Amino acid sequence: MEALVRAFEKFLMRDLVFIVGGAAIIMSFLFVYNHLPTKEWPTAYYFLCAGIAYGIGYAVQDLLVLLRISRSKAGHRPNWLGKFLFWLSDREKAENIEKHNYDDAKRDLYKKSLQRVRDDHERTESLKQVGMTLGPCFFLAGVIIWSRSWLIQFEFEQVLAISAIGFGVALWLLGWLKVTQQGQYMLSRQSHKTHSHKNNRSVSFRQKFVKKLSDVWEWILQRNLSLFKKAMAEALKGVKPAIWRTLLLRLQNS
């Protein structure tokens, strides 16, 4: 059950944001032409509108990202607007972060961080999705309603056809974008994995080399000590006093 709740929070909730944003645009369009849903609408129409709304919400968000008006990913170098809003919220200056440090922090988030830290990150991710999707969608819905007197000059079917063509082309282009991003991201992750593997191999080789060198040095010391003991024993063999015999026995027993 807990896994289901986490899946809802991580994926389904963000998808619902697309549906709500797209539905706002659809409802504003139907409002302008007095085609709001009624009790006579079949249930299938609502499911169809939910699917269309998802596509519209997704298209609006990613098109604004392509136009550099909005962002969908957390950046390691925030722009002036992000820095200003961060200062208003936290009363701290947002600093630029080196890309490799930013990537390392992202990888360590789900490997080394506490569950509480991961939950906070997921909540921030969801709220970011709400702002970057619902904000533009509601804005566009308001523009459509505001332009009612101009839009009603055109037939409902004409505006519907033009809108369908426009969003269809947009989704098609975004699909091509995702195809390219998928391959590039896989190569990027594989490159980092290979780089990390090489670093680990390099560290392992250094550790083995140092250990081997330490073993050789210890063997040399033991060998020299053994030779020293033997030399002393040979030198003291002809000495008869008890003190030298005692020393000889100690050297041989050590």
trRosetta pair geometry for C-beta under 8 A, 3 or more apart (Angstrom, degrees):
i j d omega theta_ij theta_ji phi_ij phi_ji
1 4 5.6 -53 -153 33 34 113
1 5 6.5 35 150 -19 66 103
2 5 5.7 -52 -150 34 34 112
2 6 6.4 32 153 -17 66 105
3 6 5.7 -55 -147 38 33 110
3 7 6.3 35 153 -21 65 105
4 7 5.7 -53 -148 35 31 112
4 8 6.5 34 152 -21 63 104
5 8 5.6 -53 -152 33 32 113
5 9 6.4 29 152 -17 66 105
6 9 5.7 -53 -146 38 34 110
6 10 6.0 22 159 -14 67 113
7 10 6.0 -62 -138 43 27 104
7 11 5.8 -25 -180 28 67 111
7 12 6.8 59 130 -8 74 104
8 11 7.3 -76 -122 55 15 73
8 12 4.5 -41 -140 46 58 125
8 13 6.0 77 153 -34 66 91
9 12 7.8 18 -13 50 16 85
9 13 5.5 3 -141 -1 32 137
9 122 6.3 60 133 148 114 130
9 126 6.9 -71 178 -66 76 147
10 13 7.4 98 28 32 14 103
10 14 7.4 -31 152 -4 34 116
10 122 6.0 -63 -97 -149 83 124
10 126 8.0 -110 -114 -68 32 107
11 14 6.2 -72 -156 38 25 105
11 15 6.4 18 155 -15 66 110
12 15 5.5 -56 -147 39 35 111
12 16 6.3 41 153 -25 67 102
13 16 5.6 -49 -150 30 32 115
13 17 7.0 43 148 -27 60 96
13 126 5.7 -1 110 -137 128 126
14 17 5.5 -40 -159 19 39 118
14 18 7.5 42 145 -16 60 95
14 125 7.8 -39 -82 132 130 94
14 126 6.1 -121 -73 -121 88 74
14 129 4.7 -39 -134 154 95 172
15 18 5.6 -45 -162 28 44 113
15 19 6.8 42 144 -18 68 102
15 54 6.7 1 -176 -133 87 116
16 19 5.3 -52 -150 36 42 114
16 20 6.2 40 153 -19 72 103
17 20 5.9 -53 -145 37 31 108
17 21 6.3 28 157 -15 64 109
17 57 6.9 171 121 168 62 144
17 126 7.9 172 -41 -167 139 74
17 129 5.2 132 58 134 167 105
17 130 5.5 -123 -124 -94 132 58
17 133 4.9 99 144 72 110 145
17 134 6.3 -92 -165 -43 92 97
18 21 6.0 -60 -146 40 27 108
18 22 6.1 20 160 -11 65 112
18 53 7.3 135 134 130 70 75
18 54 4.7 56 119 -145 116 61
18 55 8.0 79 164 -25 120 15
18 57 3.4 159 -163 92 60 130
18 58 5.0 14 -138 -50 132 78
18 61 7.5 -83 -105 -3 88 132
18 133 6.1 -84 -85 -164 54 149
19 22 6.1 -60 -143 43 26 105
19 23 6.0 30 157 -23 64 111
19 50 5.5 3 -145 -160 120 79
19 53 4.9 67 -153 106 56 116
19 54 5.0 -14 -80 -75 74 77
19 57 6.4 -85 -37 3 17 149
20 23 5.7 -55 -144 36 27 114
20 24 6.7 35 154 -27 61 99
20 53 7.6 89 -25 157 9 130
20 57 7.3 74 59 -94 49 149
20 134 6.4 -11 102 -99 111 106
20 137 7.9 129 109 94 67 154
21 24 5.8 -49 -156 24 32 113
21 25 7.2 26 150 -12 62 101
21 53 7.5 148 74 175 52 92
21 56 7.4 -153 110 104 83 89
21 57 3.7 110 74 -121 107 109
21 60 6.6 -134 143 55 126 138
21 61 7.6 68 103 -45 165 103
21 133 4.7 -118 -37 151 158 93
21 134 4.9 -133 -84 -96 101 52
21 136 7.6 38 -162 72 131 76
21 137 3.2 154 -169 -4 93 167
21 138 7.3 -86 -131 -33 77 70
22 25 5.8 -55 -157 35 40 109
22 26 6.3 38 149 -18 70 106
22 52 6.7 -171 154 118 132 60
22 53 3.1 149 98 -172 110 59
22 54 5.9 -103 22 -29 152 15
22 55 6.7 95 -119 59 156 48
22 56 3.4 125 -133 67 105 102
22 57 3.7 -93 -35 -31 92 87
22 58 7.7 -12 -55 4 125 64
22 60 7.5 -180 -84 3 74 121
22 137 6.6 -86 -58 -135 33 138
23 26 5.5 -54 -144 39 36 112
23 27 6.0 35 158 -19 69 107
23 49 6.9 75 -113 148 87 103
23 50 7.4 -6 -75 -108 113 54
23 53 4.2 12 -56 -132 67 148
23 57 8.0 -7 -1 -50 63 118
24 27 6.0 -55 -144 38 27 109
24 28 6.4 27 156 -19 62 107
24 134 7.6 90 -2 -146 149 74
24 137 5.1 106 60 141 123 107
24 138 5.6 -47 152 -90 160 61
24 141 4.4 -81 145 -54 96 154
25 28 5.9 -55 -148 35 30 110
25 29 6.5 30 154 -19 64 107
25 53 7.6 158 48 -130 92 78
25 56 5.5 -136 60 150 138 142
25 57 7.9 -176 9 -70 120 66
25 60 7.4 173 -44 -53 149 144
25 137 5.7 -96 -38 -162 102 88
25 140 5.7 -3 -102 101 109 114
25 141 5.1 -124 -90 -77 49 88
25 144 6.9 110 -150 -8 69 150
26 29 5.8 -59 -152 36 31 111
26 30 6.3 25 154 -13 67 108
26 49 6.0 148 150 -161 164 103
26 52 6.7 97 -84 104 139 115
26 53 5.7 -80 -7 -87 134 93
26 56 6.9 162 -45 23 94 163
27 30 5.7 -54 -142 41 33 108
27 31 6.1 40 154 -27 65 105
27 36 7.2 42 -151 -120 78 88
27 141 7.3 18 68 -141 85 128
28 31 5.5 -50 -146 32 30 117
28 32 6.7 37 154 -25 62 99
28 140 7.9 171 55 116 153 69
28 141 3.8 167 -28 -158 148 83
28 142 7.5 -97 -121 -50 150 23
28 144 4.4 106 131 79 122 127
28 145 5.0 -94 -156 -47 105 93
29 32 6.0 -48 -155 26 32 112
29 33 7.1 -2 158 10 62 107
29 144 5.9 -60 -74 176 65 150
29 159 7.6 -173 -158 131 109 124
29 163 7.3 36 -128 -93 152 172
30 33 6.4 -75 -150 54 33 90
30 34 7.9 -90 164 80 62 6
30 35 4.4 -103 -154 80 84 84
30 36 5.2 123 132 -84 114 48
30 37 7.4 26 150 -28 161 66
31 34 7.5 28 -170 -75 30 35
31 36 6.0 42 -88 -69 61 104
31 145 6.4 -6 90 -103 130 99
32 144 6.3 -104 -39 154 136 94
32 145 6.5 -150 -70 -108 95 50
32 147 7.9 -9 -116 85 142 71
32 148 4.7 -158 -130 -120 94 87
32 151 5.3 -1 170 87 146 139
32 152 6.6 -149 166 -62 94 88
33 151 7.8 -93 -58 127 88 115
33 152 7.1 163 -94 -105 67 82
33 156 4.6 100 -153 -104 152 112
33 159 7.7 -172 -56 57 136 139
35 156 6.9 101 -32 -145 140 146
37 41 4.8 -40 -156 -19 91 155
37 45 7.4 162 -120 114 109 128
37 46 7.4 57 -129 -84 151 89
38 41 5.8 136 59 -23 58 91
41 45 4.7 -98 -179 59 102 144
41 46 6.8 101 129 -45 124 87
42 45 5.2 113 66 -10 74 98
43 46 5.8 -51 -164 29 48 111
43 47 6.9 42 145 -13 72 102
44 47 5.7 -55 -152 39 40 110
44 48 6.2 42 150 -21 70 106
45 48 5.5 -56 -148 38 32 113
45 49 6.2 32 154 -19 67 105
46 49 5.7 -51 -144 37 31 110
46 50 6.4 37 152 -24 63 103
47 50 5.6 -50 -148 31 33 114
47 51 6.7 32 154 -16 63 102
48 51 5.9 -55 -154 36 33 109
48 52 6.4 28 151 -14 66 107
49 52 5.6 -55 -144 41 35 110
49 53 5.9 41 154 -25 67 106
50 53 5.6 -51 -144 35 29 115
50 54 6.6 37 153 -25 61 100
51 54 5.7 -47 -153 26 33 114
51 55 6.9 29 152 -13 63 103
52 55 5.8 -57 -156 38 36 110
52 56 6.3 34 150 -19 69 107
53 56 5.6 -55 -145 38 33 111
53 57 6.2 33 158 -19 67 106
54 57 6.0 -57 -148 37 27 109
54 58 6.3 23 157 -14 63 110
55 58 5.9 -58 -146 40 29 109
55 59 6.1 28 157 -20 66 110
55 167 6.8 96 129 162 109 121
55 171 5.8 -14 -169 -92 109 141
56 59 5.7 -57 -144 37 29 110
56 60 6.3 30 158 -21 65 105
56 137 7.6 99 127 -123 98 113
56 167 6.1 -38 -102 -137 76 144
57 60 6.0 -53 -147 32 28 110
57 61 6.6 24 158 -15 62 107
57 133 5.5 42 -179 -173 100 115
57 137 5.8 -15 -117 -80 79 144
58 61 6.0 -60 -152 37 30 108
58 62 6.2 9 163 -3 68 113
58 133 8.0 -16 -85 -126 36 120
58 171 7.7 66 92 -111 110 95
58 174 7.5 152 135 134 101 162
59 62 6.4 -66 -141 46 26 97
59 63 5.8 28 163 -23 66 114
59 167 5.6 128 78 -149 173 86
59 170 4.7 80 -160 118 121 126
59 171 5.4 -67 -87 -70 118 79
59 174 6.5 -145 -115 -12 71 152
60 63 6.1 -58 -141 36 22 110
60 64 6.6 20 160 -16 59 108
60 133 7.1 105 84 -149 106 66
60 136 5.3 177 154 112 114 121
60 137 5.5 120 87 -78 163 80
60 140 6.5 -117 -131 -2 137 152
61 64 6.2 -67 -161 35 26 107
61 65 6.7 25 148 -19 64 107
61 70 7.0 -99 -159 99 59 147
61 72 6.3 83 158 -85 108 120
61 132 5.7 74 -141 134 107 93
61 133 4.7 -32 -75 -100 126 79
61 136 6.7 158 -88 48 55 136
62 65 5.2 -48 -149 33 42 117
62 66 6.5 45 152 -21 68 99
62 72 6.9 -13 -97 -34 65 149
62 174 5.2 84 105 -126 145 130
62 177 7.6 167 169 75 131 151
63 66 5.6 -49 -150 34 35 112
63 67 6.4 26 153 -11 65 108
63 170 5.7 -29 -77 -157 126 125
63 174 7.5 -77 -63 -68 73 120
64 67 5.7 -58 -144 45 33 107
64 69 4.5 -81 -166 70 85 108
64 70 3.8 36 128 19 116 117
64 132 7.8 -168 81 -175 132 86
64 136 5.6 -119 -42 -100 156 162
65 68 7.7 33 177 -75 33 29
65 69 7.8 -88 -66 52 20 68
65 70 5.5 -64 -72 83 58 85
65 71 6.3 91 -120 -119 89 26
65 72 5.0 -34 -88 -9 142 105
66 177 7.6 -101 -87 -95 122 159
67 70 7.9 45 65 19 89 75
70 132 5.6 131 176 -149 128 95
70 136 6.7 -69 -52 -50 152 136
71 75 6.5 -67 -160 -27 152 112
71 132 7.0 -95 76 -116 50 136
72 132 5.9 153 -99 145 66 158
74 128 7.6 -71 -66 -120 90 167
75 78 5.8 144 79 -80 107 50
75 79 7.7 46 67 -21 153 76
75 82 7.6 167 51 16 114 173
76 96 7.0 65 141 -169 72 66
76 97 4.3 -102 -166 73 92 95
76 98 7.1 -49 162 95 138 14
76 99 5.4 163 56 -98 159 55
76 101 7.7 131 -147 72 134 83
76 102 3.7 -89 -96 -56 126 160
77 96 4.8 17 -116 -133 77 101
77 97 7.3 -140 -64 41 56 61
78 82 3.6 -117 -172 95 113 133
78 83 5.3 144 108 -54 117 76
78 86 7.0 45 135 -14 168 140
78 94 5.1 -24 49 135 144 142
78 96 7.5 -144 27 -91 69 64
79 82 5.3 96 52 14 65 102
79 83 7.1 -127 103 -4 33 93
80 83 5.7 -57 -147 39 32 111
80 84 6.2 32 156 -22 66 107
81 84 5.8 -55 -147 35 31 110
81 85 6.3 24 158 -12 66 108
82 85 6.0 -58 -143 41 29 106
82 86 6.1 32 156 -21 65 109
82 94 6.5 -85 125 80 90 170
83 86 5.7 -56 -145 37 29 113
83 87 6.4 30 155 -21 63 105
83 93 7.2 9 -164 -162 102 64
83 94 4.4 -139 -118 48 72 117
84 87 5.8 -55 -152 34 30 111
84 88 6.6 30 151 -18 64 104
85 88 5.5 -50 -148 35 36 113
85 89 6.3 28 155 -15 67 109
86 89 5.8 -60 -145 41 30 107
86 90 5.8 -22 175 26 70 111
86 92 7.1 -61 145 75 96 76
86 93 8.0 74 104 -162 114 20
86 94 4.2 66 78 -50 157 121
87 90 7.1 -71 -119 59 21 74
87 91 6.6 51 -172 -116 57 24
87 92 6.7 -138 -113 67 59 31
87 93 6.4 16 -92 -95 104 47
87 94 7.1 -103 -47 -10 78 89
88 91 7.9 6 -163 -66 10 55
97 101 5.5 -120 176 85 96 114
97 102 4.8 114 114 -65 122 100
97 105 7.9 -40 173 8 149 142
98 101 4.5 79 68 11 92 108
98 102 6.8 -163 90 -11 44 88
99 102 5.5 -56 -147 36 33 114
99 103 6.3 31 157 -18 67 105
100 103 5.7 -50 -144 38 33 110
100 104 6.3 35 154 -20 64 105
101 104 5.7 -53 -146 37 32 112
101 105 6.3 34 154 -21 64 105
102 105 5.8 -54 -150 34 29 111
102 106 6.6 31 152 -20 63 105
103 106 5.7 -52 -150 33 33 113
103 107 6.6 30 154 -16 65 105
103 192 7.4 -133 156 -115 139 149
104 107 5.8 -57 -150 38 33 108
104 108 6.2 25 156 -15 67 111
105 108 5.8 -59 -141 41 30 107
105 109 6.6 53 153 -49 61 92
106 109 5.7 -34 -158 -3 32 120
107 110 7.7 -77 -175 39 34 85
107 111 6.6 3 149 3 69 127
108 111 5.5 -81 -141 53 41 103
108 112 4.7 -27 -172 31 89 116
108 113 6.7 102 134 -32 77 91
109 112 7.9 -26 -68 48 5 74
109 113 5.1 -15 -157 3 44 138
109 117 7.3 -140 -154 126 77 110
109 118 6.5 123 161 -100 88 81
109 121 6.1 55 -169 -57 133 173
110 113 7.1 -24 -67 37 20 103
110 118 6.4 82 -101 -112 65 125
113 117 4.1 -104 173 83 118 135
113 118 5.7 141 99 -50 118 84
113 121 8.0 64 110 -14 161 135
114 117 4.8 99 59 4 77 101
114 118 7.2 -144 99 -2 43 86
115 118 5.6 -56 -149 39 37 112
115 119 6.2 40 152 -23 69 104
116 119 5.7 -52 -148 34 31 112
116 120 6.6 32 153 -19 63 103
117 120 5.8 -52 -151 34 32 112
117 121 6.5 34 150 -20 64 104
118 121 5.5 -53 -150 35 35 113
118 122 6.4 34 153 -19 67 104
119 122 5.7 -53 -147 36 33 110
119 123 6.4 34 154 -20 65 104
120 123 5.8 -53 -148 35 31 111
120 124 6.4 32 153 -17 64 106
121 124 5.8 -56 -151 38 32 111
121 125 6.3 35 150 -23 65 106
122 125 5.4 -51 -147 35 33 116
122 126 6.4 33 154 -19 65 103
123 126 5.8 -53 -149 35 32 110
123 127 6.3 28 154 -15 65 107
124 127 5.8 -56 -144 40 31 108
124 128 6.2 38 153 -25 64 105
125 128 5.7 -53 -150 32 29 115
125 129 6.7 31 151 -20 62 103
126 129 5.6 -53 -154 33 34 113
126 130 6.6 38 148 -22 65 101
127 130 5.4 -45 -149 31 38 116
127 131 6.5 34 154 -15 66 104
128 131 6.0 -58 -150 39 31 107
128 132 6.0 14 160 -7 68 115
129 132 6.2 -62 -134 46 26 100
129 133 5.8 4 170 -1 65 119
130 133 6.6 -75 -140 47 17 95
130 134 5.4 -12 -177 11 62 122
131 134 6.9 -50 -105 49 15 91
131 135 5.4 19 -176 -23 54 125
132 135 6.7 -27 -106 32 12 113
132 136 7.3 3 174 -2 44 110
133 136 6.9 -72 -158 41 22 97
133 137 6.2 12 158 -12 63 119
134 137 5.6 -64 -141 45 32 111
134 138 5.8 30 164 -18 71 109
135 138 6.3 -61 -146 37 21 104
135 139 6.3 22 155 -19 60 110
136 139 5.4 -56 -146 37 33 116
136 140 6.2 31 157 -18 68 105
137 140 5.8 -54 -147 38 30 108
137 141 6.3 33 152 -20 64 105
138 141 5.4 -50 -145 36 34 115
138 142 6.4 38 154 -20 64 102
139 142 5.8 -55 -154 34 30 111
139 143 6.6 30 150 -19 63 104
140 143 5.5 -50 -149 34 36 114
140 144 6.5 40 152 -22 65 101
141 144 5.7 -51 -151 32 33 113
141 145 6.6 28 154 -13 65 105
142 145 5.9 -56 -148 39 33 107
142 146 6.0 34 154 -21 67 110
143 146 5.6 -56 -143 39 30 114
143 147 6.1 18 159 -10 65 112
144 147 6.0 -66 -146 44 26 102
144 148 7.7 65 147 -67 56 69
144 151 7.1 31 -164 -46 71 157
145 148 5.9 -6 -170 -45 42 107
147 150 4.8 -53 -176 47 84 113
147 151 5.4 86 122 -29 93 103
148 151 5.8 -60 -137 39 29 108
148 152 6.2 27 168 -23 67 107
149 152 6.6 -50 -142 29 23 108
150 153 6.2 -43 -175 6 41 115
151 154 6.3 -65 -173 37 51 100
151 159 6.4 52 -167 -101 99 154
154 158 5.0 -110 171 80 105 127
154 159 5.2 116 105 -50 124 100
155 158 4.4 92 64 2 90 106
155 159 7.1 -168 88 -3 48 84
156 159 6.2 -61 -150 40 30 105
156 160 6.0 30 154 -20 66 113
157 160 5.6 -56 -142 39 29 114
157 161 6.2 30 158 -21 65 106
158 161 5.9 -56 -148 35 27 108
158 162 6.4 22 156 -14 63 108
159 162 5.9 -56 -145 40 31 109
159 163 6.1 31 156 -20 65 110
160 163 5.8 -57 -145 38 27 111
160 164 6.2 28 156 -20 64 108
161 164 5.8 -55 -146 35 29 110
161 165 6.4 28 156 -17 64 106
162 165 5.8 -55 -149 37 30 110
162 166 6.2 30 154 -19 65 109
163 166 5.7 -57 -147 38 30 112
163 167 6.2 18 161 -8 67 109
164 167 6.3 -59 -142 44 26 101
164 168 5.9 32 157 -25 63 112
165 168 5.6 -58 -145 36 26 115
165 169 6.4 25 159 -17 64 105
166 169 6.1 -57 -151 35 27 106
166 170 6.4 25 153 -18 63 110
167 170 5.4 -53 -144 38 36 116
167 171 6.2 35 157 -18 68 104
168 171 6.0 -55 -146 37 28 106
168 172 6.3 32 153 -22 63 107
169 172 5.5 -55 -149 35 31 116
169 173 6.4 29 155 -16 66 105
170 173 6.0 -57 -151 37 29 108
170 174 6.3 27 153 -16 65 109
171 174 5.5 -55 -144 40 33 112
171 175 6.3 43 152 -27 64 101
172 175 5.6 -51 -154 28 30 115
172 176 6.9 29 149 -15 62 100
173 176 5.7 -50 -154 34 37 111
173 177 6.5 42 146 -22 65 103
174 177 5.2 -47 -150 32 38 119
174 178 6.5 39 152 -19 67 100
175 178 5.8 -53 -149 34 33 108
175 179 6.6 38 150 -22 64 102
176 179 5.5 -49 -150 30 35 116
176 180 6.7 31 153 -14 65 104
177 180 5.9 -60 -156 38 32 107
177 181 6.1 28 152 -17 68 110
178 181 5.5 -52 -138 41 35 112
178 182 6.1 45 159 -31 66 101
179 182 6.0 -50 -151 25 25 114
179 183 7.2 17 156 -8 57 104
180 183 6.3 -63 -159 39 33 104
180 184 6.2 25 153 -14 68 114
181 184 5.6 -63 -143 44 33 110
181 185 5.8 31 162 -21 71 109
182 185 6.1 -57 -145 36 23 107
182 186 6.5 23 156 -18 60 108
183 186 5.8 -57 -150 35 31 111
183 187 6.4 28 156 -16 66 106
184 187 5.8 -56 -149 38 31 109
184 188 6.2 33 153 -22 65 107
185 188 5.5 -52 -144 35 33 114
185 189 6.3 30 157 -16 66 105
186 189 6.0 -56 -147 38 29 106
186 190 6.2 27 155 -17 64 110
187 190 5.7 -57 -144 40 30 110
187 191 6.1 34 155 -23 65 106
188 191 5.8 -53 -148 34 28 112
188 192 6.6 25 154 -16 62 104
189 192 5.7 -54 -149 37 33 109
189 193 6.2 35 152 -22 66 106
190 193 5.5 -52 -146 36 33 114
190 194 6.3 33 155 -18 66 104
191 194 5.8 -53 -148 37 30 109
191 195 6.3 31 153 -19 64 107
192 195 5.5 -54 -147 38 33 113
192 196 6.2 32 154 -19 66 105
193 196 5.8 -55 -148 37 30 109
193 197 6.3 32 152 -21 64 106
194 197 5.5 -52 -146 35 32 113
194 198 6.4 33 154 -19 65 103
195 198 5.8 -53 -150 34 31 111
195 199 6.5 32 151 -19 63 104
196 199 5.5 -53 -150 36 34 113
196 200 6.3 34 152 -19 67 104
197 200 5.7 -53 -148 36 32 111
197 201 6.3 33 152 -18 65 105
198 201 5.6 -53 -147 38 32 111
198 202 6.2 35 153 -22 65 105
199 202 5.6 -54 -148 35 32 112
199 203 6.3 30 154 -17 66 104
200 203 5.7 -53 -146 38 32 109
200 204 6.1 33 153 -19 66 107
201 204 5.6 -53 -144 38 31 112
201 205 6.3 34 155 -21 65 104
202 205 5.8 -52 -148 34 30 111
202 206 6.5 29 154 -17 63 105
203 206 5.8 -55 -150 36 32 111
203 207 6.4 32 153 -19 65 106
204 207 5.7 -55 -148 36 31 112
204 208 6.4 29 155 -17 65 106
205 208 5.8 -57 -148 38 30 109
205 209 6.2 31 154 -21 66 108
206 209 5.7 -55 -146 36 31 112
206 210 6.3 29 157 -17 66 106
207 210 5.9 -54 -147 37 29 108
207 211 6.3 28 155 -17 64 108
208 211 5.7 -57 -147 38 31 110
208 212 6.2 31 155 -20 66 107
209 212 5.8 -55 -147 37 29 110
209 213 6.3 29 154 -18 64 107
210 213 5.7 -54 -146 38 31 111
210 214 6.3 33 153 -21 64 106
211 214 5.6 -55 -149 36 31 113
211 215 6.4 33 152 -20 65 104
212 215 5.7 -53 -150 34 33 112
212 216 6.5 33 153 -19 66 104
213 216 5.7 -52 -148 35 33 111
213 217 6.4 32 154 -18 65 106
214 217 5.8 -55 -147 38 31 111
214 218 6.3 32 154 -19 65 106
215 218 5.7 -55 -148 37 31 111
215 219 6.4 33 153 -21 65 105
216 219 5.7 -54 -150 35 31 112
216 220 6.5 34 152 -21 65 103
217 220 5.7 -50 -149 32 33 113
217 221 6.6 32 153 -17 64 104
218 221 5.8 -54 -151 36 33 111
218 222 6.3 31 153 -16 66 107
219 222 5.8 -56 -146 40 31 110
219 223 6.0 34 155 -23 66 109
220 223 5.7 -56 -145 37 28 113
220 224 6.3 26 158 -16 64 106
221 224 6.0 -56 -146 38 29 107
221 225 6.2 28 156 -19 64 108
222 225 5.7 -57 -147 37 30 111
222 226 6.3 31 154 -21 64 106
223 226 5.8 -55 -150 34 29 111
223 227 6.5 27 153 -16 64 106
224 227 5.7 -54 -147 38 33 111
224 228 6.2 37 152 -23 66 105
225 228 5.5 -51 -147 34 32 114
225 229 6.5 35 153 -22 63 103
226 229 5.8 -52 -151 32 32 112
226 230 6.6 30 153 -16 64 105
227 230 5.7 -55 -149 37 33 111
227 231 6.3 34 154 -20 66 106
228 231 5.8 -54 -146 36 31 111
228 232 6.4 29 156 -16 65 106
229 232 5.9 -57 -149 38 29 109
229 233 6.3 30 153 -21 64 108
229 251 5.2 171 -153 177 88 97
229 252 7.5 142 168 -87 112 38
229 254 6.9 -149 -120 71 136 106
230 233 5.6 -55 -148 35 31 113
230 234 6.4 30 155 -18 66 104
231 234 5.8 -54 -149 36 31 109
231 235 6.4 29 154 -19 64 108
232 235 5.7 -57 -147 37 32 112
232 236 6.2 14 161 -8 67 114
232 251 5.5 -127 97 -148 124 161
233 236 6.2 -69 -145 44 27 100
233 237 6.9 52 153 -55 62 89
233 248 6.0 99 -130 -148 73 87
233 251 5.6 -163 -70 105 90 129
233 252 6.0 89 -107 -71 133 91
234 237 6.0 -28 -156 -13 34 117
236 239 5.1 -55 -160 30 66 119
236 244 5.2 -163 -163 179 111 108
236 247 6.6 -116 -153 92 164 109
236 248 4.9 -160 108 -81 131 106
236 251 7.9 118 36 27 144 147
237 248 7.5 115 -83 -126 47 144
239 244 4.0 -49 114 121 126 166
239 245 7.7 -152 102 -50 86 65
240 244 7.4 64 60 58 14 123
240 245 7.5 3 -169 -47 33 110
241 244 5.1 86 68 10 86 101
241 245 7.2 -154 99 -6 44 88
242 245 5.5 -58 -148 38 36 112
242 246 6.2 40 154 -22 69 103
243 246 5.7 -51 -151 33 31 113
243 247 6.5 31 151 -17 63 105
244 247 5.5 -50 -147 38 37 112
244 248 6.2 43 151 -24 66 103
245 248 5.5 -50 -147 34 33 115
245 249 6.5 35 153 -20 64 103
246 249 5.8 -55 -152 34 31 110
246 250 6.5 29 152 -18 64 106
247 250 5.7 -56 -150 36 33 112
247 251 6.4 31 154 -19 67 105
248 251 5.9 -56 -149 35 30 109
248 252 6.3 24 156 -15 65 109
249 252 5.9 -59 -146 40 30 108
249 253 6.1 18 159 -11 67 113
250 253 6.0 -62 -140 44 27 103
250 254 6.1 35 159 -36 65 107
251 254 5.9 -49 -142 21 27 114
